[in-house]
Amino acid sequence: MKGFTSVLMRETAQRRTIWWAALAAGLLPFLLAVLPGTTFSRAEIRDASALGIAAGFGLLVALVLGASVIGRDLSEGRISFDFTRPVGGLSIWSGRMAAAVVLALGSALVALLPATLAGGGPVKLMAVSLGRSSADGMVPVFGVFWSTVLYLLTLLFLVMLAHAGSVMVRSHSLWLLVDLVCCLGFLAVLFLTGRFLYAQGAIMGIVRAAWIALGILLLSLLAAGAAQVCKGRTDLKAGHKIISITLWSLCALGAVSIAGYANWYARVSPADLAAVYLGRTAPGGRWVYLGGWLKHRSDQFRPAFLYNPKTGKYLRLGVRGWGVAFSSDGSRCVWLEGWKKPDLYTADLTKRQPTAMPAGITLPERYNRLALSANGGRCAIASRSGVSLYDLSSGKLLASARFRDSGTPIPGAWGALVLARFANEDKLVIDSVSRDRENENEFSLFVRTLYVRRKKLLVTGRVEHLAGAVQIIPDSTGTRFVLATHESGEFHLSLRDGTSGALLAPLGPPGKLRSAAFLSDGRIAVAGSLDGTAHIWIFGAGGVPETSVAVPIKGSLLLGSEPAPGRLLVTGPVGGRDWYKHASLHEVNLAAGTTRQVAKNLRPLVWHWWFGEGTLPTGNAARLCLTADGSLVDVDPATGRETTLIKGY
Amino acid sequence: MTGNQTNLATIALDDVTIRYGATVAADSVTLSVEKGSVYALLGRNGAGKTSLIRCMLGQRKAQAGSIALFGENPWKSRADLMARVGVVPEEPDAPPEMTAKQLEAFCSKLYSTWDGRGVRDRLERFEVPNNLPFRRLSKGQKEQLTLALALGPMPDLLILDDPTLGLDAVARKAFFEELVGELADRGTTAFLSSHDLAGVEGIASHVGVMRTGRLLLDESMESLKGRFRLLTFGRDGGSPDADRTLSAMHPLRVSQQPWGVEAVVEGFGDEAFADFSAAPGVTDPEASPLSLEDVFIALDGKEGERR
């Protein structure tokens, strides 16, 4: 310690002229403040430029001293002065390096001094700026303290980097070639890792990997610098060799670690889901589409999976597979990958382990809705401006048409509500909601039919003067749909003809409605509350009211699934923050008009919050539920026995 | 050299080899310096003296062999050993912006045996300015300051690497006078390399001569000077006895002069000289002692011829 402090004090005292240079730099902001032609106040310019100049001065000093505090003495044969004293190599290295950091930080503070004494502004300005950044959410915010720590670490990093670089360059050794090759190799690994993470959609993973890389590089530079001085001592060439071997060995280890980290970060499986937050089921219920938050990863990294709850097999859907659509026989699935110009992917779900197959179709627009024909052979892609139909086996475009007279598309991601559904292989129905040109508060539903063989797109129906939020709930055959509107807390439903949009029957049960869906036998279930108690109303296929069942839940409920014909799983009570954490699962026997609580703190994987896929899930997927902590469980409705498939936390 | 001798020696080098890539700076050098002795390592530029000293100071590692200072490995125990060793390097290497006063203050914190008064006295005696940065001192002042700092901790061993290189005659004299005084007062062991053979001759008790990495000679000054002589004699016809008795004294160089013959021998002895003097055909034989410089030149010339 005595050696360290002695060397530190000596090196600091020896370079005292830096303080005067810093003080001179600290006066520059006063000159800048009086320059004409600015809209800011003089105090603002002075403080902002003082902050910038001080920070820049410190970084410059770090670079210059890092390159000279050991490297120069070593190349000029002066470092032996320390080595002929009773001072350890580590003390010589750390004392000199610490002096460089102290001088860099100190000179930055000295450069801040004049402006601070004049108005006390720069530090306050930094705090305010960081606060603004926080409000804008533009840059990560560390606060004044952590920003200072980060700046200090940057100074340390620059000192170490400049030291290593200086020794390498000054030695005039062939090891410099090794350094260049290793440096390029290290950067290449970082670049490839970053590209891999980007391709996986793990943007925060890139940020984390970059921090780890910087940390590893800093530690490697520290170790290499120390080894160079302790083992290379006064021999510049030997020092270079040691610094190179130490630095690049550690960097290689770091690169492997970073690549491993990236692999761990991005190659996720459903088991890595901390909480499942979305789910859709394929008809027949063999496969489900899952997404959610991941364990130990950033919240922004939310990959999606196709998951077979029975076998545990899964298929990762690229970056964040979205717009998933299943064929009505459940044999095929399509989805999109990418944002600006997404690519269409498909998977054969009849295989035990499906694989993602690019369909060779890139879409020109970002927002699209997909639909598959009954056997999955054809795929319709509807956007707010038109529709295209492809043959998936050949990738051939079968038909494409642009929407006309469709009013003003509603801006936003899913606001331009478009829904495509196959009536049969050659008849595609597209529903789209647009804002009326004359009245901005009203919407119109356009029902168009694409006759594939004739290559004709016709507006076959139109429902006007819709207000509030509009939702279309189609049946599985494409012959009917439920039109739902929601305005000022009121929920209105009507059953419509699938092609013309003509009103078949109003679905107007009394009470506050929450969700609606078709049952497997074609009937319609509507869920809501009446007089403070949850109810389910059942309508016939033509919209004729049949029966209603009161469910012993205070408030309202949501429809979940239909594990067996005529038996529904529902959940409630609905409403309030985190309602789902306290919701219970009930089975409703429609034939008997009875209900039974299956489990507490459980909700179906797919729940219909006033909209849904149209038809309630059946088969194995109908038994899937989520616990309060986001675990995916298989529930036996008869016994309430739960089997955990994916453990959340 | 026996293991026991190695342990007793202040400096012990055993079969030390130092390489810089393909270049061999020291080739299997073995020597020892006993406590209280003054060892002068001589050799031309590039002979490997500085490389050997750097290894002795723990500044670089020898590729083969072992080095011990006070019985300890200087590579492993450099910092501890340096508390007992004063060093005067070939080029004064103190931080350039520091004054003599600051350097003295810096060093005083590092040694428990620091003789601050002694250092200040020496600096005053040498007229080294206290408040001038080191870089602004003259070459002689830098050397004197470096010597003062090396003697400051009252070291048990002083290692000097050609300390008078580049100094004028007055500065050299002052330097060696100071050194002689210190050695006489405290009995400090000293190891020095030098080109200043005249200066060294007055203080060295042992001498080593290096050439291209090899130690050609390693013995006490007394023995060295005892066995080297310059012989001058006349020849009166050829005589096998004269040649035989001259060869018995191992002539390094024999040259015919107008007045007779001049020979430098490295195996001089009174008996051998008497035999030579009595040999038929040898007239007016005279033997005169050689200076260290003459010995060095003779040795260097002999080794050069061998090569």
Chai-1 contact restraints between the chains, C-beta under 6 A:
chainA,res_idxA,chainB,res_idxB,connection_type,confidence,min_distance_angstrom,max_distance_angstrom,comment,restraint_id
A,S6,B,K109,contact,1.0,0.0,6.0,A-B,restraint_1
A,R10,B,F106,contact,1.0,0.0,6.0,A-B,restraint_2
A,Q14,B,P95,contact,1.0,0.0,6.0,A-B,restraint_3
A,Q14,B,E97,contact,1.0,0.0,6.0,A-B,restraint_4
A,Q14,B,M98,contact,1.0,0.0,6.0,A-B,restraint_5
A,G77,B,E91,contact,1.0,0.0,6.0,A-B,restraint_6
A,R78,B,D93,contact,1.0,0.0,6.0,A-B,restraint_7
A,S80,B,P89,contact,1.0,0.0,6.0,A-B,restraint_8
A,S80,B,D93,contact,1.0,0.0,6.0,A-B,restraint_9
A,F81,B,D93,contact,1.0,0.0,6.0,A-B,restraint_10
A,F81,B,A94,contact,1.0,0.0,6.0,A-B,restraint_11
A,F83,B,Q59,contact,1.0,0.0,6.0,A-B,restraint_12
A,T84,B,M82,contact,1.0,0.0,6.0,A-B,restraint_13
A,T84,B,V87,contact,1.0,0.0,6.0,A-B,restraint_14
A,R85,B,M82,contact,1.0,0.0,6.0,A-B,restraint_15
A,R85,B,L110,contact,1.0,0.0,6.0,A-B,restraint_16
A,P86,B,A79,contact,1.0,0.0,6.0,A-B,restraint_17
A,P86,B,M82,contact,1.0,0.0,6.0,A-B,restraint_18
A,P86,B,A83,contact,1.0,0.0,6.0,A-B,restraint_19
A,P86,B,L110,contact,1.0,0.0,6.0,A-B,restraint_20
A,G88,B,A79,contact,1.0,0.0,6.0,A-B,restraint_21
A,R233,B,Q59,contact,1.0,0.0,6.0,A-B,restraint_22
A,T234,B,Q59,contact,1.0,0.0,6.0,A-B,restraint_23
A,D235,B,R60,contact,1.0,0.0,6.0,A-B,restraint_24
